[in-house]
Amino acid sequence: MTGVLRIPEGLTWLHGIPGGPEWLAELPERLARCTRRWSLRVGPPFGYACASLAMPADLPDGTRAVLKLQFPDAESEHEAIALRRWDGNGAIRLFDHDPGLRALLVERCDPGTPLHVLPLDEALDAVVALLPRLWVPSATTPERPDDPPDRAGTADAAAAGGGAAGDGAAGGGAAGRAGAPFMSLAEAAAGWSARLPVKWERAGQPYPRRLVDTALDLLAGLAVSQGEQVLVNQDLHAGNVLRAEREPWLVIDPKPLVGEREFSVVPMVRGTELGHSRSAVRRRLHRLSAELGLDRDRVRGWTIGQTMAWSIDGDRVFTDHVEVVRWLLD
């Protein structure tokens, strides 16, 4: 790629948050350092972007890759370590990682068609086949991230040593920290519960308080009564599963937590990519719960709780989230 780096429209919101303008201004230099480090030939950034800049990259040996520069938020802090845990089993492979630059060099999915191009039931068939492969038990996630070094060497270990930056207050009991360096679902739920009432008040009480209270009650009960702890991905929606050559479908862009399996389907149940209607949401809830052997009530509860927690961002209220919760409470 030559010339001025064009920042995708989807990243402009970062101008309005702490650290965002600085990160955007530093992107050209970060990109230059990555291309030098890995001797990359890169193309223009992909058009879709939310919290990272991603672009096609070719390695010197001809390997087709993607270079991803992350905005340094807590949710994506341990994405590279999650990809290494999966080791290409149902997810893209991690080729290398520079934690100081928050840069990932990962496998490219070709043709890269998103899962949501399929009809609903065909897409759910693919999810049912794919998801159990990602449920790595937390027992395989060491308390200290001292994996044998690979192409990323000791960089990931250095990055992971301090644990997650945190998206909420610490959780307690048996459902607390289940596998450092990843944040536990209980810890994340405590943070959602602490912030939701505050955000709701600041946004002008945009929906009935009973929805807030229902979410808080569900999150409190679910967090302390979880089943076996596994690696789960809180951003596994149908736009983050792409058609590939090595396997039919591969997961990209994980936001890892350690928690029970029931939580892992929440983004698929909630997401609008496979249809936004009462019938589509309930269809996803029913099929994914039944065919993956999950407790339907717990899936429903986690979906209500996290969807409410994510329904407000500053002065923005996501009405599609509120609608999903109403449909699940009917």
Backbone bond lengths (Angstrom), bond angles and torsions (degrees), N, CA, C in turn:
res aa  C-N    CA-C-N  psi(-1)  N-CA   C-N-CA  omega(-1)  CA-C   N-CA-C  phi
1 M - - - 1.466 - - 1.520 108.95 -
2 T 1.310 117.00 135.02 1.451 122.07 178.12 1.521 108.89 -125.06
3 G 1.339 115.89 161.65 1.449 119.96 177.72 1.515 112.07 88.77
4 V 1.322 114.99 -166.55 1.461 122.57 -175.53 1.522 109.77 -74.09
5 L 1.338 116.07 136.04 1.459 121.26 176.18 1.522 109.24 -72.85
6 R 1.318 116.27 120.99 1.459 120.77 178.88 1.523 109.56 -92.96
7 I 1.324 116.09 123.39 1.460 121.74 -178.86 1.528 108.92 -85.48
8 P 1.333 118.53 126.00 1.466 120.52 179.58 1.529 112.35 -59.11
9 E 1.308 115.40 148.25 1.459 121.98 -179.00 1.523 111.87 -55.54
10 G 1.331 116.86 -33.67 1.463 120.42 -176.75 1.514 114.87 -66.43
11 L 1.328 117.71 -10.69 1.469 120.57 179.59 1.526 112.69 -99.16
12 T 1.319 118.50 -2.76 1.457 119.57 -175.02 1.526 112.51 -66.96
13 W 1.327 117.47 -23.34 1.468 119.39 179.35 1.524 111.51 -62.60
14 L 1.331 117.40 -21.50 1.455 120.61 -179.18 1.526 112.39 -66.45
15 H 1.328 117.74 -17.42 1.465 119.98 176.13 1.533 111.43 -62.08
16 G 1.328 117.00 -21.73 1.456 119.96 -174.50 1.508 115.38 -99.78
17 I 1.335 118.81 8.13 1.461 120.21 -179.08 1.530 110.12 -123.80
18 P 1.334 117.33 156.26 1.469 120.08 -179.78 1.532 111.41 -57.00
19 G 1.297 115.94 131.47 1.459 121.62 178.39 1.511 114.35 83.61
20 G 1.323 117.60 -14.88 1.456 120.39 -177.12 1.521 114.09 -65.44
21 P 1.339 118.97 -51.53 1.469 118.98 -179.72 1.526 113.05 -59.54
22 E 1.332 116.15 -38.07 1.457 119.91 179.68 1.531 111.22 -65.05
23 W 1.340 116.01 -42.98 1.462 120.11 179.68 1.523 111.04 -63.80
24 L 1.324 116.56 -43.51 1.460 119.85 178.88 1.527 111.11 -61.90
25 A 1.335 116.69 -41.09 1.455 120.15 -179.62 1.522 112.31 -66.55
26 E 1.332 116.36 -29.31 1.464 120.75 -178.15 1.526 113.37 -84.58
27 L 1.322 118.67 -8.93 1.458 120.68 -174.18 1.533 113.67 -56.90
28 P 1.328 120.29 -44.57 1.473 117.87 179.85 1.523 113.00 -58.40
29 E 1.326 117.12 -40.65 1.460 119.44 179.68 1.522 111.13 -70.07
30 R 1.333 117.74 -39.96 1.470 120.64 177.50 1.531 110.08 -61.42
31 L 1.319 115.57 -42.35 1.464 119.82 178.75 1.519 110.55 -62.30
32 A 1.307 116.80 -43.53 1.466 120.11 -179.30 1.529 110.85 -62.87
33 R 1.322 116.74 -40.36 1.462 119.46 179.90 1.527 110.87 -65.82
34 C 1.327 116.80 -38.22 1.464 119.40 179.15 1.525 111.56 -67.92
35 T 1.324 116.57 -42.73 1.468 118.25 -179.57 1.519 110.82 -63.70
36 R 1.341 117.05 -34.74 1.467 119.23 177.13 1.521 111.08 -71.14
37 R 1.326 116.41 -43.61 1.468 119.24 -176.52 1.516 112.02 -61.48
38 W 1.344 116.23 -43.46 1.458 119.57 -174.19 1.535 112.80 -106.25
39 S 1.333 117.25 7.11 1.473 121.86 179.54 1.523 110.78 52.44
40 L 1.321 115.38 52.98 1.457 121.66 -173.26 1.527 111.72 -92.93
41 R 1.318 114.32 150.08 1.452 122.08 164.73 1.528 106.06 -111.12
42 V 1.322 117.07 114.01 1.462 120.77 -172.86 1.514 111.34 -110.90
43 G 1.333 114.83 152.76 1.447 121.87 175.10 1.514 110.86 -104.53
44 P 1.338 116.79 -178.52 1.464 120.19 179.36 1.529 110.91 -61.41
45 P 1.331 118.13 150.65 1.469 120.85 179.15 1.525 111.76 -58.66
46 F 1.337 114.86 148.82 1.457 119.53 172.29 1.525 108.63 -63.27
47 G 1.323 115.81 147.75 1.464 120.36 -175.28 1.510 113.86 -67.29
48 Y 1.343 116.20 -37.84 1.463 118.22 -178.35 1.519 109.45 -82.20
49 A 1.319 116.58 130.58 1.464 121.13 178.11 1.517 108.12 -154.34
50 C 1.331 115.18 146.87 1.460 120.09 177.79 1.524 110.82 -132.27
51 A 1.338 116.74 -53.85 1.465 119.86 -178.75 1.525 111.65 -136.51
52 S 1.320 116.99 19.26 1.464 120.43 177.43 1.525 108.43 -157.70
53 L 1.320 114.51 159.04 1.459 121.40 174.28 1.523 107.09 -105.63
54 A 1.324 116.74 122.53 1.465 121.03 -178.17 1.514 109.44 -126.90
55 M 1.334 115.64 143.57 1.456 120.14 -178.72 1.523 109.37 -151.15
56 P 1.335 117.29 151.93 1.469 119.75 175.63 1.516 110.04 -66.72
57 A 1.332 115.01 144.26 1.464 120.28 -179.08 1.520 108.85 -143.74
58 D 1.312 116.69 141.87 1.462 122.61 175.69 1.516 108.70 -112.34
59 L 1.356 116.08 130.81 1.455 121.36 176.17 1.522 109.61 -80.86
60 P 1.330 117.25 164.56 1.472 119.74 -179.15 1.521 113.83 -57.12
61 D 1.344 117.92 -30.01 1.459 120.17 -179.45 1.523 112.59 -85.70
62 G 1.335 116.70 5.33 1.458 120.80 178.84 1.517 114.58 93.28
63 T 1.331 118.60 -4.36 1.458 121.24 178.26 1.516 110.42 -60.41
64 R 1.329 114.71 130.96 1.471 120.69 179.54 1.526 108.53 -87.87
65 A 1.315 116.48 124.09 1.452 121.67 -173.06 1.525 109.71 -135.50
66 V 1.321 114.87 179.69 1.462 122.99 171.44 1.524 106.88 -128.94
67 L 1.314 116.13 131.27 1.455 121.73 172.14 1.514 107.76 -97.00
68 K 1.330 116.02 127.09 1.459 121.41 -177.32 1.523 109.01 -124.10
69 L 1.325 116.39 123.59 1.455 123.00 176.28 1.523 107.98 -108.52
70 Q 1.316 116.93 113.85 1.461 122.06 -173.25 1.521 111.97 -90.27
71 F 1.329 116.16 139.38 1.459 119.23 162.96 1.527 106.40 -67.78
72 P 1.332 118.83 135.39 1.474 120.42 -171.27 1.520 114.33 -77.29
73 D 1.338 116.06 69.05 1.465 119.64 173.79 1.523 109.46 -95.87
74 A 1.323 115.59 165.01 1.462 120.38 -175.66 1.523 112.23 -70.44
75 E 1.343 117.47 -34.32 1.458 120.32 -174.06 1.524 112.84 -62.62
76 S 1.330 116.57 -34.20 1.464 119.80 -176.43 1.518 113.05 -99.81
77 E 1.336 117.33 5.16 1.463 120.27 -172.96 1.524 112.84 -56.16
78 H 1.333 117.31 -38.44 1.463 120.40 -174.65 1.528 112.73 -110.76
79 E 1.334 116.09 26.14 1.466 120.48 177.07 1.518 111.26 -57.05
80 A 1.331 117.27 -44.52 1.464 120.26 -177.50 1.522 111.25 -62.39
81 I 1.315 117.07 -39.60 1.463 120.27 -178.39 1.531 110.22 -69.21
82 A 1.335 117.20 -37.14 1.464 119.83 175.64 1.526 110.55 -62.49
83 L 1.318 117.16 -44.36 1.466 119.65 179.02 1.519 110.78 -61.56
84 R 1.315 116.83 -37.42 1.460 118.65 177.74 1.534 110.66 -66.49
85 R 1.335 117.73 -38.86 1.470 119.86 178.63 1.533 110.34 -59.25
86 W 1.329 115.79 -43.78 1.463 119.06 -178.45 1.528 111.54 -73.58
87 D 1.307 118.16 -27.68 1.459 122.95 173.96 1.529 112.18 52.38
88 G 1.309 115.93 42.11 1.449 120.03 177.42 1.508 115.52 82.34
89 N 1.316 118.00 0.58 1.466 121.97 -178.30 1.526 109.64 -86.44
90 G 1.337 115.93 86.95 1.450 121.36 -179.56 1.510 114.01 91.42
91 A 1.323 117.73 -6.13 1.462 122.19 -179.66 1.524 109.04 -135.87
92 I 1.319 116.07 161.78 1.455 119.60 177.37 1.528 110.23 -61.15
93 R 1.337 115.43 151.53 1.459 120.50 178.62 1.527 110.71 -83.66
94 L 1.308 114.86 143.59 1.458 121.66 171.69 1.517 108.28 -89.01
95 F 1.324 116.79 122.11 1.466 120.76 176.46 1.523 111.05 -88.03
96 D 1.322 116.47 -42.43 1.455 120.41 -179.26 1.523 108.83 -165.03
97 H 1.326 115.02 169.29 1.456 120.48 -172.25 1.515 109.03 -155.58
98 D 1.327 116.76 133.23 1.463 122.21 173.05 1.521 107.08 -118.07
99 P 1.338 118.36 98.33 1.470 120.00 -175.70 1.513 113.18 -65.74
100 G 1.336 118.27 -28.62 1.451 119.75 178.77 1.514 112.17 -65.13
101 L 1.318 116.76 -35.98 1.463 122.17 177.89 1.521 112.36 -91.76
102 R 1.335 117.27 -4.60 1.472 122.47 -171.08 1.527 108.98 50.27
103 A 1.333 115.01 49.87 1.462 122.55 -177.77 1.513 109.62 -116.22
104 L 1.334 116.50 133.45 1.453 123.08 176.48 1.510 108.88 -120.66
105 L 1.318 115.68 138.10 1.450 122.70 171.94 1.522 106.03 -112.51
106 V 1.331 116.61 113.61 1.456 120.75 -170.35 1.524 111.13 -130.10
107 E 1.311 114.17 165.72 1.464 122.85 176.78 1.519 110.68 -60.22
108 R 1.329 115.67 139.84 1.464 119.93 175.75 1.520 110.27 -93.10
109 C 1.311 116.16 135.22 1.465 121.41 176.28 1.521 109.15 -90.73
110 D 1.317 115.85 120.98 1.452 121.47 175.35 1.528 108.44 -119.94
111 P 1.315 118.98 127.62 1.471 127.42 9.40 1.534 114.55 -82.99
112 G 1.343 118.14 -7.39 1.458 120.20 177.03 1.514 114.87 82.52
113 T 1.324 116.74 17.35 1.467 120.60 178.68 1.524 110.06 -67.20
114 P 1.336 119.17 131.98 1.457 120.04 -179.27 1.523 112.61 -74.14
115 L 1.314 114.81 153.14 1.463 121.54 -177.19 1.525 112.55 -58.89
116 H 1.317 117.08 -29.16 1.465 118.78 -173.65 1.523 114.31 -72.90
117 V 1.355 117.56 0.40 1.462 117.97 172.44 1.523 111.01 -74.23
118 L 1.324 117.15 -18.13 1.459 121.02 -179.55 1.528 110.87 -80.28
119 P 1.326 117.23 154.64 1.459 119.58 168.67 1.525 110.00 -58.59
120 L 1.325 116.33 156.03 1.454 121.63 -172.47 1.522 113.15 -51.39
121 D 1.305 118.46 -52.67 1.462 119.65 -173.86 1.525 112.47 -69.59
122 E 1.323 117.94 -32.38 1.463 119.47 175.05 1.523 110.86 -67.11
123 A 1.323 116.42 -39.30 1.465 120.12 177.30 1.524 110.31 -63.94
124 L 1.315 117.55 -41.00 1.464 120.36 179.43 1.521 111.33 -67.22
125 D 1.330 117.41 -33.87 1.470 119.80 173.95 1.524 110.28 -57.12
126 A 1.323 116.11 -44.25 1.464 120.26 -179.47 1.522 111.48 -65.27
127 V 1.324 117.62 -40.10 1.469 121.09 179.29 1.525 110.61 -64.83
128 V 1.309 117.01 -42.67 1.462 121.07 179.96 1.526 110.70 -61.75
129 A 1.319 117.46 -36.68 1.461 120.62 178.84 1.525 112.20 -74.66
130 L 1.306 116.69 -31.50 1.465 121.54 -172.10 1.530 113.58 -87.90
131 L 1.309 116.86 -43.70 1.451 120.77 -166.52 1.531 115.19 -60.61
132 P 1.337 120.46 -43.29 1.471 118.12 -179.03 1.518 114.34 -58.91
133 R 1.308 118.27 -24.61 1.462 121.11 179.33 1.525 111.66 -70.06
134 L 1.326 117.01 -19.35 1.459 121.26 -178.42 1.524 112.80 -91.92
135 W 1.332 117.12 -7.11 1.464 120.56 -176.89 1.529 110.27 -82.04
136 V 1.304 117.13 69.25 1.461 121.21 178.23 1.521 108.29 -73.24
137 P 1.346 119.22 121.29 1.463 120.35 -179.23 1.521 111.43 -59.44
138 S 1.324 116.02 144.81 1.456 119.68 -176.53 1.513 111.71 -65.42
139 A 1.334 118.17 -19.52 1.468 120.36 177.69 1.515 111.39 -61.07
140 T 1.350 116.96 -25.11 1.459 119.77 178.88 1.521 111.67 -87.23
141 T 1.334 116.50 -2.76 1.454 120.98 177.68 1.514 107.93 -98.11
142 P 1.335 119.78 108.16 1.455 121.35 -171.93 1.515 112.55 -66.16
143 E 1.348 115.01 151.00 1.448 119.12 175.89 1.518 110.86 -63.62
144 R 1.347 116.85 -29.60 1.456 121.09 172.94 1.520 107.66 -119.32
145 P 1.321 118.16 131.33 1.464 121.20 -174.61 1.522 111.87 -75.35
146 D 1.348 116.83 74.26 1.452 120.45 -175.50 1.514 111.14 -114.05
147 D 1.354 115.87 44.52 1.460 120.19 176.74 1.517 110.00 -59.93
148 P 1.328 116.42 152.41 1.469 118.06 172.21 1.517 109.31 -58.03
149 P 1.332 118.15 139.88 1.459 119.38 -177.77 1.514 111.66 -67.38
150 D 1.350 114.62 145.03 1.452 120.04 172.39 1.523 106.81 -120.32
151 R 1.329 117.15 -147.19 1.459 118.62 -177.16 1.518 111.83 -61.23
152 A 1.347 116.96 -24.42 1.459 119.10 177.63 1.514 111.06 -81.93
153 G 1.351 116.91 -10.08 1.451 121.36 177.16 1.506 112.10 61.19
154 T 1.325 115.59 -138.82 1.454 120.78 -176.98 1.512 112.29 -88.06
155 A 1.312 117.88 3.95 1.464 119.73 -175.97 1.508 112.19 -62.98
156 D 1.352 117.11 -45.40 1.455 118.96 -179.72 1.510 111.38 -64.37
157 A 1.318 116.81 -39.83 1.452 118.64 -179.80 1.515 110.97 -61.43
158 A 1.323 116.51 -39.59 1.460 119.14 178.12 1.512 110.80 -65.83
159 A 1.341 115.64 -39.46 1.465 118.80 -179.00 1.499 111.79 -68.18
160 A 1.336 117.75 -34.24 1.456 121.08 -173.89 1.512 113.02 -86.03
161 G 1.320 117.78 -13.78 1.458 119.57 -170.98 1.502 114.38 -56.99
162 G 1.339 118.59 -29.94 1.450 120.09 -177.05 1.501 113.49 -89.05
163 G 1.335 118.43 -2.80 1.456 120.51 -179.74 1.516 110.74 80.35
164 A 1.339 115.26 -179.02 1.455 120.87 -177.78 1.511 110.55 -68.12
165 A 1.316 114.97 147.68 1.453 119.45 178.84 1.510 111.10 -68.30
166 G 1.332 115.73 -26.35 1.460 118.88 172.54 1.501 112.66 103.11
167 D 1.345 115.81 131.58 1.448 122.64 174.54 1.515 109.39 -119.94
168 G 1.329 117.77 24.02 1.449 119.41 179.34 1.500 110.36 166.64
169 A 1.342 115.16 -179.46 1.453 120.68 -179.35 1.510 110.34 -70.62
170 A 1.318 116.56 156.51 1.461 120.89 -178.67 1.508 111.02 -65.96
171 G 1.345 115.33 138.80 1.455 120.44 175.70 1.508 110.11 -88.03
172 G 1.320 117.01 162.23 1.452 119.90 -178.10 1.503 111.87 -126.54
173 G 1.318 116.36 177.65 1.450 121.71 175.61 1.502 112.48 73.78
174 A 1.348 115.11 -166.82 1.456 120.96 -175.25 1.515 112.18 -64.38
175 A 1.336 116.75 -24.73 1.456 120.00 -178.07 1.516 111.42 -95.03
176 G 1.341 119.43 20.18 1.452 122.59 178.91 1.508 111.20 -80.51
177 R 1.324 118.45 -134.10 1.460 121.15 -177.02 1.524 109.97 -64.75
178 A 1.318 115.39 118.51 1.460 119.53 -173.04 1.508 113.29 -111.27
179 G 1.310 119.04 -9.15 1.454 118.98 -177.27 1.504 112.11 -179.30
180 A 1.342 117.21 82.25 1.454 120.02 177.07 1.526 109.50 -57.51
181 P 1.315 119.23 145.82 1.454 127.40 8.34 1.523 114.64 -89.32
182 F 1.322 118.87 1.78 1.456 120.48 -175.56 1.523 111.11 -74.59
183 M 1.325 116.01 142.99 1.451 120.94 173.57 1.524 109.26 -68.30
184 S 1.320 115.97 144.68 1.460 119.73 176.20 1.524 109.97 -81.71
185 L 1.318 115.13 153.28 1.460 121.02 175.68 1.520 110.61 -61.25
186 A 1.328 117.89 -36.99 1.465 120.52 178.47 1.522 110.72 -61.88
187 E 1.315 116.42 -41.55 1.463 120.47 178.84 1.523 110.88 -65.79
188 A 1.328 116.43 -43.86 1.457 120.11 177.72 1.522 110.93 -61.46
189 A 1.342 117.16 -42.90 1.464 120.80 -179.19 1.522 111.35 -63.31
190 A 1.332 116.98 -36.20 1.465 120.03 177.07 1.523 110.51 -62.73
191 G 1.320 116.44 -39.65 1.461 119.90 177.32 1.518 112.21 -66.37
192 W 1.338 117.12 -43.69 1.468 119.76 177.66 1.524 110.50 -58.78
193 S 1.325 115.85 -43.57 1.460 120.34 -177.57 1.525 111.70 -65.59
194 A 1.319 116.10 -37.00 1.466 119.32 -179.85 1.530 111.56 -69.19
195 R 1.310 117.14 -36.45 1.462 120.23 -173.12 1.518 114.01 -88.67
196 L 1.330 118.27 -28.85 1.463 119.95 -173.25 1.525 113.15 -57.70
197 P 1.333 120.92 -50.61 1.472 118.62 -178.97 1.527 112.53 -61.63
198 V 1.330 117.08 -35.31 1.465 120.48 179.32 1.524 110.29 -66.15
199 K 1.325 116.52 -46.32 1.463 120.02 179.78 1.531 110.64 -63.67
200 W 1.317 116.13 -39.15 1.464 120.95 -179.62 1.529 110.65 -61.79
201 E 1.320 117.15 -44.31 1.464 121.05 178.48 1.527 110.27 -64.41
202 R 1.329 117.25 -46.83 1.462 120.71 -176.61 1.522 112.14 -65.22
203 A 1.333 116.70 -28.79 1.470 120.78 179.83 1.523 111.89 -83.57
204 G 1.336 117.56 2.85 1.459 120.56 177.76 1.510 114.62 86.20
205 Q 1.328 116.75 28.21 1.471 121.84 178.38 1.536 110.80 51.66
206 P 1.341 116.57 63.24 1.467 120.71 -169.97 1.520 115.30 -73.72
207 Y 1.320 117.69 -10.79 1.465 120.88 176.13 1.527 107.46 -148.48
208 P 1.341 118.02 167.96 1.463 120.07 -173.29 1.529 113.34 -58.28
209 R 1.323 116.00 143.63 1.456 121.81 179.62 1.523 111.48 -60.66
210 R 1.319 117.39 -27.54 1.471 119.15 -177.98 1.531 111.60 -61.61
211 L 1.343 117.58 -29.25 1.461 119.81 177.20 1.526 110.50 -68.11
212 V 1.320 116.56 -39.68 1.457 120.95 176.16 1.523 110.13 -62.49
213 D 1.317 116.93 -48.76 1.467 121.04 -177.15 1.525 111.56 -63.68
214 T 1.321 116.39 -38.80 1.469 119.55 177.98 1.522 110.32 -62.20
215 A 1.332 117.05 -44.48 1.463 120.71 179.11 1.524 110.77 -62.49
216 L 1.314 117.98 -43.55 1.463 121.30 -179.30 1.523 111.21 -63.16
217 D 1.314 116.68 -42.62 1.467 119.93 178.88 1.523 111.20 -63.18
218 L 1.324 116.33 -43.64 1.463 120.02 -179.21 1.531 111.02 -65.16
219 L 1.325 117.27 -46.35 1.456 120.18 -179.31 1.527 111.71 -61.03
220 A 1.330 116.67 -40.62 1.466 120.07 -179.59 1.517 111.40 -63.66
221 G 1.315 117.20 -44.00 1.459 120.22 -178.49 1.509 113.82 -72.50
222 L 1.333 116.72 -39.85 1.465 120.62 -178.11 1.525 111.95 -69.48
223 A 1.323 117.18 -39.00 1.465 120.72 -173.69 1.518 112.65 -61.19
224 V 1.326 117.63 -34.00 1.473 120.71 -174.58 1.527 112.68 -98.21
225 S 1.320 117.99 5.19 1.467 120.30 -176.49 1.524 112.00 -128.86
226 Q 1.314 116.93 28.24 1.455 121.13 -174.36 1.519 113.20 -73.30
227 G 1.332 113.15 158.21 1.450 120.98 172.96 1.518 110.86 -86.37
228 E 1.326 115.17 -157.24 1.461 121.17 -177.26 1.524 111.40 -53.07
229 Q 1.323 115.61 138.69 1.460 121.79 -177.68 1.537 110.58 -90.39
230 V 1.323 114.73 126.07 1.459 121.68 179.52 1.520 108.65 -134.95
231 L 1.311 115.76 169.93 1.456 120.60 175.32 1.525 108.81 -74.43
232 V 1.329 116.77 123.92 1.465 121.82 179.62 1.531 108.56 -125.72
233 N 1.312 114.84 161.34 1.461 121.92 -174.62 1.514 108.40 -123.43
234 Q 1.323 116.83 112.17 1.462 119.88 -175.48 1.527 113.57 -80.92
235 D 1.333 117.82 6.34 1.459 120.44 178.07 1.532 111.43 -128.77
236 L 1.329 116.60 32.54 1.464 121.07 -177.38 1.530 110.20 -87.88
237 H 1.329 115.23 72.04 1.458 120.05 174.39 1.526 109.22 -100.74
238 A 1.320 116.05 175.08 1.463 120.01 -171.19 1.522 113.85 -72.95
239 G 1.322 118.20 -8.94 1.453 120.52 172.84 1.515 113.05 -85.59
240 N 1.332 116.15 -11.39 1.463 121.40 -179.56 1.531 112.08 -108.07
241 V 1.317 116.47 22.47 1.464 122.87 170.91 1.521 105.97 -126.58
242 L 1.340 116.26 117.92 1.459 120.60 -171.35 1.527 112.27 -119.57
243 R 1.315 115.08 147.95 1.462 121.75 174.07 1.530 109.11 -66.68
244 A 1.342 115.54 136.67 1.471 119.77 -177.21 1.519 109.76 -139.58
245 E 1.326 115.86 174.21 1.457 121.26 178.49 1.519 111.78 -91.52
246 R 1.334 116.91 -41.57 1.467 120.45 -177.29 1.523 111.63 -64.73
247 E 1.323 117.13 -37.76 1.453 124.12 174.06 1.521 107.09 -138.57
248 P 1.331 117.90 160.77 1.467 118.31 -179.76 1.521 113.27 -58.56
249 W 1.350 116.50 -41.61 1.459 120.95 -178.03 1.524 109.15 -139.74
250 L 1.335 116.55 141.34 1.457 121.80 177.49 1.521 109.82 -134.52
251 V 1.322 115.41 144.43 1.462 122.38 178.71 1.524 109.55 -83.72
252 I 1.323 115.84 138.82 1.461 122.03 174.38 1.528 109.16 -123.23
253 D 1.310 116.49 166.32 1.460 123.86 166.44 1.533 113.77 55.75
254 P 1.336 118.85 49.87 1.466 118.56 -178.60 1.526 112.57 -73.65
255 K 1.324 115.19 149.27 1.468 123.87 171.23 1.534 105.49 -119.71
256 P 1.333 117.25 89.90 1.468 120.10 -166.29 1.527 114.65 -79.73
257 L 1.321 113.62 145.02 1.456 124.65 168.73 1.516 106.56 -137.12
258 V 1.321 116.86 169.67 1.455 121.55 169.02 1.521 107.33 -115.28
259 G 1.321 116.14 121.17 1.456 121.06 -177.96 1.512 110.27 -166.21
260 E 1.324 116.24 -171.12 1.459 119.51 -178.46 1.523 111.74 -77.39
261 R 1.325 115.30 158.37 1.460 121.81 -174.98 1.531 112.48 -59.04
262 E 1.316 117.21 -35.37 1.463 120.30 -176.09 1.522 112.24 -56.11
263 F 1.319 117.12 -31.32 1.467 119.17 -179.23 1.524 111.69 -70.70
264 S 1.303 118.35 -25.33 1.463 120.84 -169.67 1.524 113.83 -65.82
265 V 1.327 118.55 -21.06 1.468 120.15 -178.95 1.525 112.79 -95.57
266 V 1.317 117.97 -2.13 1.466 121.39 -176.99 1.524 112.59 -54.18
267 P 1.348 120.36 -47.94 1.470 118.31 -178.89 1.526 113.30 -62.44
268 M 1.338 117.82 -32.49 1.463 120.66 178.08 1.525 111.47 -70.93
269 V 1.331 116.18 -37.89 1.466 119.45 178.12 1.523 109.96 -66.41
270 R 1.321 116.99 -43.95 1.467 121.91 -175.04 1.520 113.45 -78.23
271 G 1.320 118.26 -36.99 1.457 122.30 -166.71 1.515 114.19 -59.20
272 T 1.316 115.19 143.85 1.467 120.82 -179.30 1.522 112.40 -81.74
273 E 1.342 117.16 -10.79 1.469 120.18 -172.41 1.526 112.92 -60.43
274 L 1.331 116.94 -32.00 1.469 121.35 -178.85 1.526 112.03 -102.50
275 G 1.316 116.00 23.17 1.455 120.86 177.29 1.510 112.02 111.76
276 H 1.323 115.83 135.07 1.463 120.86 -179.18 1.519 109.19 -118.41
277 S 1.328 115.27 89.73 1.462 122.52 177.78 1.520 107.03 -157.52
278 R 1.310 115.48 162.38 1.466 119.93 178.32 1.524 110.62 -58.17
279 S 1.311 116.89 -43.93 1.464 119.61 -176.99 1.526 111.46 -67.51
280 A 1.342 117.82 -39.85 1.464 120.31 -179.10 1.529 111.34 -67.44
281 V 1.336 117.12 -42.60 1.459 120.73 178.89 1.530 110.38 -63.11
282 R 1.301 117.09 -45.15 1.462 120.13 -179.57 1.524 111.78 -68.50
283 R 1.320 116.69 -33.76 1.461 120.15 176.63 1.526 110.62 -63.25
284 R 1.320 116.27 -44.27 1.464 119.59 178.91 1.526 111.15 -64.84
285 L 1.314 116.75 -42.86 1.462 120.34 177.85 1.526 110.87 -59.33
286 H 1.310 116.93 -46.85 1.470 121.18 -176.93 1.520 111.72 -66.19
287 R 1.317 117.03 -51.02 1.462 119.25 -174.99 1.524 112.51 -67.27
288 L 1.316 117.28 -45.83 1.460 119.26 -177.29 1.524 111.26 -66.44
289 S 1.312 117.33 -39.56 1.465 119.93 177.99 1.523 111.19 -64.84
290 A 1.320 116.12 -49.06 1.459 120.33 -175.76 1.522 112.38 -66.98
291 E 1.326 117.50 -46.76 1.460 120.31 -171.53 1.528 113.35 -81.51
292 L 1.331 116.57 -17.61 1.459 119.77 175.38 1.526 112.29 -100.35
293 G 1.332 116.47 4.06 1.460 120.48 177.88 1.522 113.35 67.80
294 L 1.322 117.32 35.67 1.456 122.29 -177.49 1.526 110.86 -101.32
295 D 1.321 115.33 154.66 1.461 121.84 176.41 1.533 108.18 -74.02
296 R 1.339 116.45 111.98 1.463 120.99 -173.58 1.521 111.67 -61.64
297 D 1.318 117.94 -39.44 1.459 119.90 -178.76 1.525 111.67 -65.28
298 R 1.333 116.20 -35.57 1.456 118.84 179.05 1.532 110.73 -72.84
299 V 1.322 117.39 -39.17 1.467 119.75 175.05 1.527 109.68 -59.49
300 R 1.316 115.75 -47.23 1.467 120.36 178.99 1.531 110.64 -59.45
301 G 1.339 117.28 -44.26 1.450 120.75 -178.54 1.521 112.84 -64.14
302 W 1.339 116.56 -45.20 1.465 119.73 177.52 1.531 110.92 -63.05
303 T 1.331 117.13 -37.72 1.461 119.89 179.65 1.523 110.55 -64.30
304 I 1.312 116.90 -44.56 1.468 119.92 178.37 1.532 110.06 -62.93
305 G 1.328 116.48 -46.70 1.454 120.01 -175.54 1.516 113.17 -63.70
306 Q 1.339 117.49 -51.25 1.457 118.57 -177.70 1.522 112.11 -72.41
307 T 1.323 117.20 -34.49 1.462 119.61 -179.78 1.522 110.78 -65.45
308 M 1.318 117.80 -39.55 1.456 120.33 174.31 1.526 110.52 -64.04
309 A 1.326 116.33 -43.11 1.471 120.24 -178.41 1.523 111.27 -62.10
310 W 1.313 117.03 -31.11 1.465 121.64 -178.36 1.536 112.44 -98.38
311 S 1.319 117.95 12.44 1.463 121.18 -174.74 1.524 113.13 -82.49
312 I 1.325 117.61 -10.73 1.466 121.68 -178.38 1.516 108.88 -133.30
313 D 1.322 116.00 133.06 1.459 121.77 174.72 1.524 107.06 -135.75
314 G 1.324 116.52 101.01 1.455 120.07 -175.56 1.512 110.56 65.44
315 D 1.331 116.26 -120.76 1.460 119.66 178.79 1.526 112.24 -97.10
316 R 1.331 116.96 6.90 1.464 120.62 179.03 1.522 110.58 -96.09
317 V 1.320 115.88 132.08 1.462 121.96 175.39 1.524 107.31 -114.60
318 F 1.330 115.80 124.56 1.462 120.35 -177.21 1.524 108.44 -90.33
319 T 1.321 115.13 98.82 1.465 120.05 -174.49 1.524 112.16 -64.94
320 D 1.356 117.09 -27.62 1.460 118.50 178.68 1.534 110.25 -64.97
321 H 1.345 117.80 -34.90 1.458 120.82 176.99 1.525 110.64 -64.58
322 V 1.311 115.78 -44.10 1.466 119.72 -179.44 1.526 110.45 -63.76
323 E 1.318 116.31 -38.63 1.463 119.63 178.57 1.526 111.08 -63.72
324 V 1.330 117.64 -42.73 1.465 120.47 178.25 1.522 110.55 -58.09
325 V 1.316 117.07 -44.60 1.464 120.53 -179.90 1.527 110.66 -63.35
326 R 1.297 117.49 -44.00 1.475 120.20 178.86 1.533 110.45 -60.32
327 W 1.331 117.19 -42.50 1.464 120.13 -179.89 1.533 111.10 -63.95
328 L 1.313 116.93 -36.35 1.462 119.27 -179.47 1.526 112.60 -77.69
329 L 1.322 116.98 -19.44 1.464 120.50 177.91 1.521 112.30 -90.18
330 D 1.330 117.17 -15.93 1.476 119.83 -179.72 1.532 111.85 -61.47
